[in-house]
Amino acid sequence: MTDIFISYKREDKRYAKIIAEYLVYEGYEVWWDIELLPGERFADEINEVISKAKLIVVLWTPEAIASDWVKAEATVG
């Protein structure tokens, strides 16, 4: 089971990577969209992971605030 789901805007990937690596180092199981395979149904996969995650971390940057996807993930979380 995923401990932490990270939601972010693609332009902020480098920040998401730093946070994800730190959380993994601290012993958490982290999911962020680099684990999606091409051709997967993104919305279904993301919703499934969010529903099982213990914690949702949203990187609220100016780009993320303008993203319907990030806002939707935060709402579901």
CYANA upper distance limits for C-alpha pairs under 8 A (distance plus 0.5 A):
  1 MET  CA     29 GLU  CA      8.10
  1 MET  CA     52 LYS  CA      7.25
  1 MET  CA     53 ALA  CA      7.46
  2 THR  CA     29 GLU  CA      5.82
  2 THR  CA     30 VAL  CA      6.50
  2 THR  CA     31 TRP  CA      7.00
  2 THR  CA     49 VAL  CA      7.66
  2 THR  CA     52 LYS  CA      7.16
  2 THR  CA     53 ALA  CA      5.48
  2 THR  CA     54 LYS  CA      7.43
  3 ASP  CA     28 TYR  CA      6.49
  3 ASP  CA     29 GLU  CA      5.61
  3 ASP  CA     30 VAL  CA      6.51
  3 ASP  CA     53 ALA  CA      5.74
  3 ASP  CA     54 LYS  CA      5.43
  3 ASP  CA     55 LEU  CA      6.69
  4 ILE  CA     28 TYR  CA      7.65
  4 ILE  CA     29 GLU  CA      6.91
  4 ILE  CA     30 VAL  CA      5.33
  4 ILE  CA     31 TRP  CA      6.76
  4 ILE  CA     53 ALA  CA      6.15
  4 ILE  CA     54 LYS  CA      6.50
  4 ILE  CA     55 LEU  CA      5.29
  4 ILE  CA     56 ILE  CA      6.18
  4 ILE  CA     57 VAL  CA      7.43
  5 PHE  CA     30 VAL  CA      6.47
  5 PHE  CA     31 TRP  CA      5.42
  5 PHE  CA     32 TRP  CA      6.49
  5 PHE  CA     49 VAL  CA      7.84
  5 PHE  CA     50 ILE  CA      6.88
  5 PHE  CA     53 ALA  CA      6.63
  5 PHE  CA     55 LEU  CA      6.85
  5 PHE  CA     56 ILE  CA      5.34
  5 PHE  CA     57 VAL  CA      6.60
  6 ILE  CA     16 ALA  CA      7.65
  6 ILE  CA     20 ALA  CA      8.08
  6 ILE  CA     30 VAL  CA      7.92
  6 ILE  CA     31 TRP  CA      6.84
  6 ILE  CA     32 TRP  CA      5.66
  6 ILE  CA     56 ILE  CA      6.53
  6 ILE  CA     57 VAL  CA      5.34
  6 ILE  CA     58 VAL  CA      6.41
  6 ILE  CA     59 LEU  CA      8.09
  7 SER  CA     32 TRP  CA      7.36
  7 SER  CA     56 ILE  CA      7.85
  7 SER  CA     57 VAL  CA      6.66
  7 SER  CA     58 VAL  CA      5.21
  7 SER  CA     59 LEU  CA      6.78
  7 SER  CA     70 VAL  CA      6.57
  7 SER  CA     73 GLU  CA      7.25
  7 SER  CA     74 ALA  CA      7.92
  8 TYR  CA     12 ASP  CA      6.93
  8 TYR  CA     13 LYS  CA      7.63
  8 TYR  CA     16 ALA  CA      7.27
  8 TYR  CA     58 VAL  CA      6.55
  8 TYR  CA     59 LEU  CA      5.65
  8 TYR  CA     60 TRP  CA      7.86
  8 TYR  CA     64 ALA  CA      6.66
  8 TYR  CA     70 VAL  CA      6.64
  9 LYS  CA     13 LYS  CA      7.44
  9 LYS  CA     59 LEU  CA      8.29
  9 LYS  CA     63 GLU  CA      6.78
  9 LYS  CA     64 ALA  CA      5.49
  9 LYS  CA     67 SER  CA      7.48
  9 LYS  CA     70 VAL  CA      7.20
 11 GLU  CA     63 GLU  CA      7.82
 12 ASP  CA     16 ALA  CA      6.95
 12 ASP  CA     61 THR  CA      8.34
 12 ASP  CA     63 GLU  CA      8.44
 13 LYS  CA     17 LYS  CA      6.56
 14 ARG  CA     18 ILE  CA      6.90
 15 TYR  CA     19 ILE  CA      6.79
 16 ALA  CA     20 ALA  CA      6.44
 16 ALA  CA     59 LEU  CA      7.95
 17 LYS  CA     21 GLU  CA      6.50
 18 ILE  CA     22 TYR  CA      6.73
 19 ILE  CA     23 LEU  CA      6.69
 20 ALA  CA     24 VAL  CA      6.64
 20 ALA  CA     30 VAL  CA      6.86
 20 ALA  CA     31 TRP  CA      8.49
 20 ALA  CA     32 TRP  CA      8.35
 21 GLU  CA     25 TYR  CA      6.59
 22 TYR  CA     26 GLU  CA      6.78
 23 LEU  CA     27 GLY  CA      7.02
 23 LEU  CA     28 TYR  CA      6.09
 23 LEU  CA     29 GLU  CA      8.23
 23 LEU  CA     30 VAL  CA      7.54
 24 VAL  CA     28 TYR  CA      5.41
 24 VAL  CA     29 GLU  CA      6.58
 24 VAL  CA     30 VAL  CA      6.89
 31 TRP  CA     35 GLU  CA      7.62
 31 TRP  CA     49 VAL  CA      8.30
 33 ASP  CA     46 ILE  CA      8.44
 36 LEU  CA     40 GLU  CA      7.29
 36 LEU  CA     42 PHE  CA      7.77
 36 LEU  CA     45 GLU  CA      8.44
 40 GLU  CA     45 GLU  CA      8.03
 41 ARG  CA     45 GLU  CA      6.69
 42 PHE  CA     46 ILE  CA      6.48
 43 ALA  CA     47 ASN  CA      6.50
 44 ASP  CA     48 GLU  CA      6.63
 45 GLU  CA     49 VAL  CA      6.78
 46 ILE  CA     50 ILE  CA      6.56
 47 ASN  CA     51 SER  CA      6.57
 47 ASN  CA     73 GLU  CA      8.25
 47 ASN  CA     76 VAL  CA      8.07
 48 GLU  CA     52 LYS  CA      7.07
 49 VAL  CA     53 ALA  CA      6.56
 50 ILE  CA     56 ILE  CA      7.82
 50 ILE  CA     73 GLU  CA      8.18
 50 ILE  CA     76 VAL  CA      7.74
 50 ILE  CA     77 GLY  CA      6.59
 51 SER  CA     76 VAL  CA      8.30
 51 SER  CA     77 GLY  CA      7.71
 55 LEU  CA     77 GLY  CA      8.35
 56 ILE  CA     74 ALA  CA      7.94
 56 ILE  CA     77 GLY  CA      6.43
 58 VAL  CA     70 VAL  CA      8.11
 58 VAL  CA     74 ALA  CA      7.17
 59 LEU  CA     64 ALA  CA      7.51
 60 TRP  CA     64 ALA  CA      6.04
 60 TRP  CA     65 ILE  CA      6.65
 61 THR  CA     65 ILE  CA      6.66
 62 PRO  CA     66 ALA  CA      7.14
 63 GLU  CA     67 SER  CA      7.02
 64 ALA  CA     70 VAL  CA      6.46
 64 ALA  CA     71 LYS  CA      8.11
 65 ILE  CA     70 VAL  CA      7.89
 65 ILE  CA     71 LYS  CA      7.53
 67 SER  CA     71 LYS  CA      6.79
 68 ASP  CA     72 ALA  CA      6.50
 69 TRP  CA     73 GLU  CA      6.65
 70 VAL  CA     74 ALA  CA      6.63
 71 LYS  CA     75 THR  CA      6.62
 72 ALA  CA     76 VAL  CA      6.68
 73 GLU  CA     77 GLY  CA      6.51
